[in-house]
Amino acid sequence: MNGAEAIIDFLLRKGVKHAFGYPGGPVIVLFDAIHKYHFPSILTRHEQGAAHAAEGYAKASGLPGVMIATSGPGATNLVTGLADAYLDSVPVLAITGAVARKATGTDAFQEADITGITQPVTKYNYLVMNTDELLPVLEEAWNLTTEGRPGPVLVNVPKDILSSPMSGSVQTVLPYARHRPPRIRTRALSEQVYEAIGKSRRPLLLAGGGCVIARRGTDDLKAFAESLEIPVATTLMGKGSIAAGHPLYLGNLGMHGTPQANTALGNCDLLLAVGTRFSDRIIGDPELFAQQGDRTIIHVDIDLAEIGKNIRPDIEIEDDAAAFFEEMLSARPNKGYSDNWREWLGQLQAIGKRYSQLVQDMYQDTSPLRPQYIVHEVAERLKGQNPIVVTDVGQHQMFAAQHYPVESPRSFITSGGLGTMGFGLPAAIGASVSDPDRTTVLFCGDGGFQMTIQELGTLAKLQLPVKILIFDNSCLGMVRQWQELFFDRRYSNTLLDNNPDFVAIGQAYGIPGGRAGDGASLASELGKALAMPGPYLIHCAVDPEMNVYPMIPAGKMPQDLIMPGLDPERKS
């Protein structure tokens, strides 16, 4: 068995059912092993597509996604996907080829220092320079993808090691041992947390992406919130951690969050934040946020580096979200709290009711179509079917987050921290590969779709049930919105006035599709899309001047929320 065969054997023993990749010279022997072992590797049309597909697979399944690329440009094409996975805590394993060891450092053909390049955007990475280290490195790398805070890990293997015979038994290899300091777990601080809760009159539970990632975390989150009757808001990455229709759920908060969620964030006297890193899209300016009012902040996160990085908490707990909620439920005192904040909860729910009325006004059949209407119509068609909802990045992403009531955890797949245009199509493919029996819906903008449009070839080959809705407003909508609001409508390099015929491009790949410009045509196209077992593309003509509201300008506070039609006194 050579090194390449040992890698494929390792992946098979780990239960890997799908990998995504693209071949090249230094990894020919690795792809030869893929052929020999009948390993289920999916050929994408670009390495960035492989990276995002692995992300989509991991986000939807909770299992590590695997990507394979050759040296030099093949490996560097993975970097955007690795950075995206790093910021969103996505467990992916990248295996890349490298030039032969004797050529390392000589600027050989297709040589790039991928370990140096990816060091800032991976949990860890490895350059294997000894055949005997290959399997221990793979074992440790695999464990690292999901240990603690999940994330990307890269293993770079020179082509001569891939071709070299392996010595020793592959079954007895042990990972390297690393010292890790003990965590400050919930058990030691649960009494302090309940003491702070007992003093609160305006509490808020903020559920981040860590609550979705954590095993069992969402069930216990719901039970904990219900036991206290505490209002809950989520970050974009936390969407799906609690049901959209739950009476305690306020919606997403942050730059394009709901008025009730942002009101709660700006006015709470206790903020219990679990599995979130307090990004600038959530709190705006950390210094201004820290100066706002007298509040107790409790921060729970699996990654100690995130605690206190942006906001200094009063109580710090380094723990997994599921473990936190489980321990808090078992340690709950036998007394009630909700009477302390019943008025507060009523105020927030009143704001939510007013906002819901405004939202209903957005669901109007117009020509061109309103993005909110499209999302709502798709959600109504698929209600109760629990589809996987995937977005690219931009205005459509925020419309989907605001108006699609996700039915279960791991069913809303998006690029949060990095905001990667081009993420959507390959991520939808990866998500659908993880569960091909569920319908996958992709909401995508005309700009982002063209960044990875070649992955239509991958989708056509696999014939997955991915239903694509392209929101074509002939511009880079989110940037155009900022130019309108803050740059006196100087639309510099944001207008896409020569977009292609997306339906024709889909058909060229063998993917059927149609156009929607009003409610009747949208209904017809949705009917066709959902009646077909494979992919379908709907090109939606949307209003180019439609902006995403609510909106908090960059660096501003929740009280600065812009929402046309909402009473000023209800903004804060």
C-alpha atoms as one frame of an Amber mdcrd trajectory, in Angstrom:
protein
   0.000   0.000   0.000   1.420   3.391  -0.975   0.750   6.719   0.721  -2.138
   7.619  -1.570  -3.848   4.283  -0.952  -3.293   4.688   2.784  -5.086   8.063
   2.679  -8.119   6.630   0.875  -8.165   3.617   3.182  -8.068   6.000   6.147
 -11.012   8.038   4.848 -13.046   4.910   4.196 -12.355   3.647   7.718 -13.592
   6.982   9.053 -16.880   6.415   7.249 -16.442   9.169   4.660 -19.193   8.695
   2.121 -18.463  11.702  -0.076 -15.495  13.924  -0.883 -15.211  16.828  -3.302
 -12.165  17.549  -5.389 -10.275  18.294  -8.565  -7.235  16.404  -9.870  -3.807
  17.598 -10.983  -0.277  16.346 -11.576   1.000  15.837  -8.005  -2.217  14.072
  -6.943  -2.648  11.764  -9.946  -1.570   8.833  -7.776  -4.136   9.879  -5.156
  -6.923   9.954  -7.739  -5.674   6.604  -9.010  -6.239   5.258  -5.485  -9.702
   6.819  -5.542 -10.392   4.806  -8.679  -8.954   1.561  -7.276 -10.908   1.766
  -4.030 -14.121   3.012  -5.649 -13.969   5.927  -3.249 -16.986   8.272  -3.657
 -15.204  11.408  -4.839 -17.268  14.084  -6.584 -15.558  16.068  -9.336 -16.448
  19.736  -8.991 -15.680  22.226 -11.732 -13.349  24.381  -9.608 -11.498  23.850
  -6.346 -13.407  26.709  -4.695 -16.540  24.766  -5.569 -15.078  21.709  -3.833
 -14.373  23.746  -0.698 -17.864  25.250  -0.484 -19.466  21.897  -1.295 -17.535
  20.319   1.572 -18.774  23.156   3.786 -22.375  22.649   2.717 -22.063  18.926
   3.394 -20.611  19.531   6.846 -23.121  22.219   7.808 -26.090  20.083   6.827
 -24.826  16.770   8.215 -22.654  17.736  11.168 -19.952  15.418   9.800 -16.564
  16.580   8.482 -16.579  17.558   4.838 -13.585  16.415   2.782 -11.944  18.277
  -0.096  -9.020  17.184  -2.270  -6.867  19.384  -4.499  -3.525  19.382  -6.236
  -0.534  21.575  -5.421  -0.039  25.243  -6.271  -3.115  26.848  -7.853  -5.298
  23.867  -6.955  -4.523  24.281  -3.281  -4.681  28.077  -3.308  -8.128  27.900
  -4.893  -9.305  26.291  -1.641  -8.274  29.264   0.474 -11.559  31.211   0.272
 -13.530  28.140   1.305 -11.132  27.401   4.169 -11.394  30.986   5.411 -15.170
  30.779   5.189 -15.171  27.515   7.164 -12.792  28.962   9.744 -15.029  31.924
  10.561 -18.228  29.840  10.615 -16.719  26.931  12.616 -17.287  24.333   9.898
 -15.476  20.975  10.232 -13.706  20.289   6.937 -10.563  18.338   6.076  -8.503
  19.495   3.102  -5.984  17.091   1.590  -3.647  18.733  -0.887  -0.778  17.494
  -2.969   2.661  19.095  -2.925   5.751  18.938  -5.077   8.257  16.209  -4.253
  10.282  16.695  -1.075  13.546  17.202  -2.925  11.938  20.020  -4.948  10.446
  21.783  -1.925  11.564  25.397  -1.734  12.941  25.517  -5.300   9.940  27.293
  -6.845   9.205  24.136  -8.770   6.305  24.005 -11.207   3.013  24.446  -9.335
   4.714  24.839  -5.968   3.080  27.049  -3.330   3.596  27.180   0.417   0.019
  26.218   1.170   0.752  25.524   4.835   2.081  29.060   5.212  -0.726  30.542
   3.136  -3.501  28.810   5.097  -2.048  29.088   8.586  -4.279  32.087   9.512
  -7.464  30.412   8.231  -7.195  26.866   9.575  -7.341  25.371  13.058  -4.105
  23.612  12.175  -2.266  22.493   9.085   0.469  20.014   8.292   3.223  19.482
   5.751   4.019  15.774   5.892   7.723  15.241   5.239   8.104  11.691   6.575
   6.163   8.669   5.366   5.780   7.340   8.907   4.062  10.572   9.974   1.309
  10.423   7.368  -1.240   8.301   9.227  -0.712   9.829  12.688  -1.115  13.278
  11.091  -4.304  12.218   9.334  -5.689  10.808  12.583  -4.991  13.978  14.516
  -6.226  16.195  11.682  -9.504  14.276  11.512 -10.050  14.628  15.251  -9.208
  18.331  15.183 -11.938  19.136  12.661 -14.640  18.431  15.259 -12.824  18.683
  18.588 -13.836  21.715  20.644 -14.766  24.479  18.249 -15.074  22.797  14.830
 -13.103  24.146  11.920 -10.933  23.459   8.864  -7.717  21.445   8.967  -5.342
  20.988   6.029  -2.886  18.148   5.346  -0.327  18.807   2.593   1.381  15.681
   1.217   4.333  15.692  -1.224   3.758  13.602  -4.305   6.685  11.257  -3.602
   5.129  10.325  -0.239   1.865   9.626  -2.040   3.801   7.172  -4.244   5.984
   5.673  -1.484   5.245   2.286   0.103   3.828   2.497   3.628   5.380   0.580
   6.503   3.564  -0.732   9.572  -0.068  -1.561  10.181  -2.575   1.153   9.391
  -4.881  -0.237  12.077  -2.571   0.497  15.033  -1.716   4.134  14.341  -2.356
   6.508  17.253  -2.762  10.284  17.009  -0.296  12.657  18.559  -1.052  13.687
  22.139  -1.433  17.397  22.913  -1.846  19.101  26.255  -5.003  21.160  26.601
  -5.816  23.137  29.764  -9.101  22.299  31.520 -12.177  24.348  30.639 -14.157
  26.584  32.966 -17.277  24.436  32.730 -20.867  25.322  33.512 -21.134  23.226
  36.667 -18.803  25.516  38.585 -20.746  28.655  37.658 -24.386  27.605  37.282
 -25.286  29.086  40.670 -23.816  32.456  39.671 -25.732  32.366  36.391 -29.047
  31.725  38.137 -28.268  34.420  40.684 -27.784  36.926  37.856 -30.965  35.728
  36.154 -32.889  36.154  39.382 -31.882  39.822  39.590 -32.852  40.546  35.979
 -35.949  42.383  34.824 -35.086  42.544  31.114 -33.179  39.365  30.137 -32.277
  38.104  26.672 -30.957  34.705  25.621 -28.817  35.089  22.490 -28.286  31.798
  20.638 -25.420  31.726  18.155 -24.157  29.189  15.663 -22.627  27.146  18.456
 -26.135  26.166  19.542 -26.771  24.637  16.106 -23.384  22.939  15.952 -23.649
  21.363  19.408 -25.142  17.892  19.591 -28.482  17.970  21.444 -28.000  21.706
  21.952 -31.233  22.856  20.353 -33.568  20.567  22.329 -32.099  21.648  25.636
 -32.018  25.289  24.503 -35.760  25.168  23.946 -36.370  23.416  27.283 -34.180
  25.946  29.117 -35.899  28.944  27.512 -39.328  27.520  28.276 -38.411  26.729
  31.875 -37.577  30.406  32.438 -39.950  31.920  29.844 -36.998  33.994  28.683
 -37.072  35.735  25.285 -34.687  34.289  22.695 -32.954  35.912  19.731 -30.541
  34.269  17.325 -27.608  35.333  15.218 -27.652  34.577  11.499 -25.678  31.381
  12.152 -27.996  30.465  15.018 -31.089  30.492  12.806 -32.946  27.209  13.236
 -31.829  26.615  16.813 -35.379  27.407  17.947 -38.541  27.151  15.885 -39.482
  30.305  13.994 -43.015  30.232  15.381 -42.074  29.729  19.023 -43.754  32.397
  21.215 -40.460  33.201  22.969 -38.534  33.668  19.717 -37.858  37.267  18.718
 -36.101  36.501  15.429 -32.578  37.225  14.211 -30.796  40.265  15.565 -28.019
  42.401  14.171 -27.677  44.627  11.129 -30.778  43.230   9.401 -32.467  41.686
  12.399 -36.018  42.170  13.590 -36.979  45.299  15.557 -38.040  43.245  18.580
 -34.746  41.308  18.684 -32.634  44.451  18.330 -34.766  46.280  20.892 -34.090
  43.443  23.305 -30.356  43.582  22.608 -30.186  47.340  23.092 -32.251  47.464
  26.289 -31.696  44.185  28.144 -30.214  44.257  31.639 -28.944  40.670  31.305
 -27.505  39.186  28.135 -26.912  35.437  28.159 -24.944  34.788  24.966 -24.302
  31.155  24.057 -22.185  29.998  21.129 -21.646  33.412  19.556 -18.595  35.595
  19.077 -20.209  39.063  19.187 -19.288  40.017  15.633 -19.603  43.588  14.387
 -22.761  42.606  12.474 -24.372  41.861  15.842 -23.204  44.633  18.155 -21.876
  47.319  15.809 -19.270  49.244  17.780 -18.069  47.215  20.829 -17.007  50.338
  22.754 -20.372  52.032  22.296 -22.168  48.812  23.172 -20.159  48.469  26.381
 -21.097  52.033  27.386 -24.817  51.439  26.837 -26.675  50.974  30.104 -25.967
  48.761  33.062 -26.211  45.148  31.984 -24.796  41.822  33.101 -23.218  39.833
  30.288 -22.751  36.073  30.507 -20.748  34.606  27.645 -20.679  30.854  26.989
 -18.456  29.555  24.202 -16.397  26.467  23.459 -13.504  28.672  22.286 -11.848
  30.573  25.121 -10.237  32.937  22.594 -13.684  34.323  21.719 -14.644  35.103
  25.310 -13.762  38.707  26.022 -12.336  39.291  22.540 -14.974  41.833  21.491
 -17.121  42.266  24.619 -15.909  41.844  28.200 -18.408  39.585  30.025 -19.180
  39.527  33.724 -19.358  35.723  33.798 -17.172  33.635  31.482 -17.949  29.988
  30.757 -15.824  27.951  28.359 -18.185  25.142  27.478 -20.094  23.455  24.697
 -23.571  24.894  24.174 -25.274  21.526  24.643 -23.360  20.875  27.854 -24.263
  24.337  29.134 -28.009  23.943  28.638 -27.981  20.384  29.964 -26.213  21.417
  33.157 -28.360  24.527  33.629 -31.525  22.449  33.349 -30.305  19.948  35.926
 -29.160  22.725  38.293 -32.282  24.889  37.985 -33.581  26.110  41.376 -37.148
  25.208  42.257 -38.548  28.694  41.891 -40.062  30.910  39.230 -38.469  33.862
  37.499 -40.787  34.862  34.676 -42.955  37.218  36.762 -39.910  39.480  36.965
 -39.942  40.166  33.249 -43.493  39.530  32.098 -43.928  43.230  31.240 -40.636
  43.177  29.319 -41.673  40.130  27.316 -45.021  41.752  26.564 -43.321  44.883
  25.238 -41.109  42.864  22.928 -43.996  40.769  21.673 -45.995  43.943  20.967
 -43.157  45.251  18.795 -43.036  41.867  17.085 -46.753  42.012  16.353 -46.416
  45.439  14.747 -43.446  44.241  12.689 -45.415  41.177  11.552 -48.091  43.490
  10.199 -45.468  45.382   8.207 -44.055  42.107   6.935 -47.439  40.970   5.663
 -47.625  44.173   3.620 -44.399  43.115   1.878 -45.974  39.925   0.549 -47.618
  41.598  -2.422 -47.731  40.268  -5.981 -45.913  42.881  -8.074 -44.036  43.052
 -11.335 -41.092  43.012 -11.065 -41.260  40.709  -8.048 -40.489  41.666  -4.481
 -37.779  39.430  -2.979 -39.795  39.085   0.242 -42.753  37.796  -1.753 -40.614
  35.169  -3.502 -39.197  33.841  -0.221 -42.642  33.782   1.361 -44.205  31.929
  -1.582 -41.466  29.284  -1.563 -41.855  28.846   2.202 -45.617  28.434   1.835
 -45.188  25.814  -0.892 -42.735  23.797   1.231 -44.344  24.267   4.649 -44.043
  21.106   6.711 -41.563  19.481   4.298 -38.444  20.651   6.169 -36.285  21.534
   3.141 -32.629  22.509   3.322 -32.476  26.260   2.676 -29.214  27.590   1.238
 -28.283  31.152   0.349 -25.474  32.936  -1.378 -24.452  36.339   0.020 -26.151
  39.699  -0.407 -29.632  41.162  -0.205 -31.338  37.877  -1.049 -29.476  36.273
   1.877 -30.988  38.751   4.314 -34.452  38.445   2.760 -34.240  34.670   3.168
 -33.072  34.989   6.770 -35.903  37.402   7.553 -38.772  35.696   5.755 -38.089
  31.957   5.610 -39.279  30.125   8.771 -36.655  27.369   8.989 -38.149  24.187
  10.423 -35.149  22.423  12.006 -31.486  22.879  12.963 -28.859  22.498  10.231
 -31.457  23.438   7.631 -30.317  27.017   6.991 -26.951  27.000   5.202 -25.275
  30.345   4.581 -21.928  32.146   4.700 -21.881  34.255   7.846 -18.509  35.533
   9.000 -16.703  35.819   5.675 -19.751  36.695   3.571 -18.497  34.800   0.529
 -20.248  35.535  -2.749 -20.237  32.345  -4.796 -20.826  30.182  -1.723 -24.423
  29.315  -2.535 -24.442  26.963  -5.525 -21.610  24.623  -4.459 -22.797  24.681
  -0.834 -26.280  23.672  -1.985 -24.735  20.773  -3.884 -22.810  19.633  -0.814
 -25.837  20.000   1.444 -27.993  18.018  -0.969 -25.354  15.293  -1.247 -25.599
  14.874   2.537 -29.359  14.264   2.348 -30.574  13.752  -1.238 -34.059  12.724
  -0.108 -34.830  16.272   1.043 -35.519  19.178  -1.265 -32.774  21.786  -1.224
 -33.752  25.368  -2.042 -31.051  27.800  -3.134 -31.722  31.538  -3.004 -28.996
  33.286  -4.990 -28.262  36.738  -6.350 -27.304  37.430  -9.947 -23.841  38.583
  -8.845 -22.901  35.703  -6.561 -24.352  33.094  -8.896 -21.938  34.107 -11.647
 -18.941  33.597  -9.353 -19.374  29.817  -9.231 -21.787  29.299 -12.128 -19.599
  26.506 -13.499 -20.836  24.243 -10.698 -24.043  23.828 -12.687 -22.005  21.125
 -14.399 -21.535  19.304 -11.099 -25.215  19.660 -10.254 -26.308  18.395 -13.665
 -24.027  15.380 -13.337 -25.412  14.469  -9.893 -29.059  15.296 -10.665 -29.695
  16.402  -7.099 -33.043  17.945  -6.032 -31.651  21.480  -5.815 -34.181  24.146
  -6.773 -32.399  27.385  -7.699 -34.073  30.788  -7.476 -31.932  33.571  -8.911
 -32.901  37.049  -7.712 -31.917  39.138 -10.712 -31.976  42.853  -9.920 -29.206
  43.622 -12.432 -26.901  44.914  -9.731 -24.830  44.001  -6.709 -27.813  44.714
  -4.502 -26.339  45.082  -1.035 -23.502  47.353  -2.141 -25.957  49.308  -4.308
 -28.165  49.768  -1.234 -25.271  51.253   0.723 -24.394  53.494  -2.202 -27.990
  54.707  -2.272 -28.266  55.349   1.458 -24.774  56.576   2.336 -23.049  57.639
  -0.913 -25.650  59.883  -2.593 -26.612  57.210  -5.151 -23.173  57.074  -6.737
 -23.502  53.564  -8.170 -19.855  52.856  -8.832 -19.264  49.417 -10.394 -22.381
  47.819  -8.926 -24.736  47.747 -11.914 -24.876  44.454 -13.844 -26.612  45.656
 -16.989 -25.465  42.793 -19.226 -26.485  39.739 -17.228 -26.705  36.547 -19.294
 -29.775  34.447 -19.948 -29.482  32.274 -16.833 -32.198  29.884 -18.002 -30.361
  29.267 -21.271 -27.103  28.654 -19.394 -28.852  26.145 -17.156 -30.336  24.428
 -20.190 -26.900  24.296 -21.802 -25.833  22.172 -18.830 -28.991  20.090 -19.122
 -30.812  21.732 -16.215 -34.410  22.746 -16.975 -35.718  26.118 -15.898 -38.006
  29.043 -16.521 -38.602  32.721 -15.834 -40.766  34.445 -13.239 -41.698  38.113
 -13.377 -44.958  38.158 -11.458 -46.957  36.047  -9.033 -48.639  33.887 -11.671
 -45.405  32.946 -13.435 -43.659  32.350 -10.110 -46.439  29.982  -9.032 -46.215
  28.140 -12.325 -42.448  27.771 -12.176 -42.497  26.631  -8.543 -45.017  23.983
  -9.493 -42.743  22.692 -12.254 -39.642  22.828 -10.044 -41.183  20.876  -7.194
 -42.757  18.308  -9.509 -39.338  17.348 -10.934 -37.035  14.992  -9.024 -33.805
  16.720 -10.071 -32.532  20.300 -10.317 -34.538  23.226 -11.646 -33.596  26.884
 -12.165 -36.004  29.810 -11.841 -34.801  33.196 -13.071 -36.721  35.782 -11.024
 -36.869  39.394 -12.196 -36.882  41.430  -8.962 -37.235  45.117  -8.193 -33.725
  46.652  -8.508 -34.536  49.414  -5.998 -35.834  47.137  -3.243 -33.761  47.566
  -0.083 -33.369  45.264   2.908 -35.076  46.558   6.026 -34.815  46.583   8.988
 -31.261  47.883   8.856 -28.768  49.187  11.384 -26.043  51.260   9.694 -22.505
  49.932  10.152 -21.007  50.809  13.522 -24.327  52.001  14.934 -26.340  50.694
  17.862 -29.603  48.705  17.961 -31.425  51.965  18.777 -30.350  53.312  15.368
 -32.406  50.732  13.495 -34.033  51.944  10.253 -37.461  50.438   9.549 -39.855
  52.457   7.377 -43.356  52.288   8.787 -42.361  51.312  12.332 -43.345  53.833
  14.997 -40.230  55.753  16.154 -40.892  55.024  19.821 -40.845  51.305  19.081
 -37.360  51.287  17.600 -35.561  51.206  20.922
